[in-house]
């Protein structure tokens, strides 16, 4: 009777599973379109998983997100949370926050002034 060593079988399974996962497209990849319909140019866009208490660095860098323009955020495997918070800073010095946006169920957010947004 042949004896199977469970730890060797598990290691082989883990190796095969790892190779399959590396070659498969990410099931967690998600593009989120943000449309600026605020009537203002946005100079800073921060986001963070809702479970965090620290804003990530400005996504726009040195760019200005003009009123009427759309940008796309790529949420990939590193995504730690389904819900995210967003903060924008307008060119007039005013800022707004949106909390608890479920990025898995939303494909497009149309940002409007005073937090009246559309989620598609």
Buried (B, 14 or more C-beta within 10 A) or exposed (E): EEEEEEEEEEEEEEEEEEEEEEEEEEEEEBEBBBBBBBEBBBBBBBBBBBEEEEBBEBBBEEEEBEBEBEBEBEBEEEBEBBBBBBBBBBBEEEEBEBEEBEBEEBEBBBBBEEEEBEEE
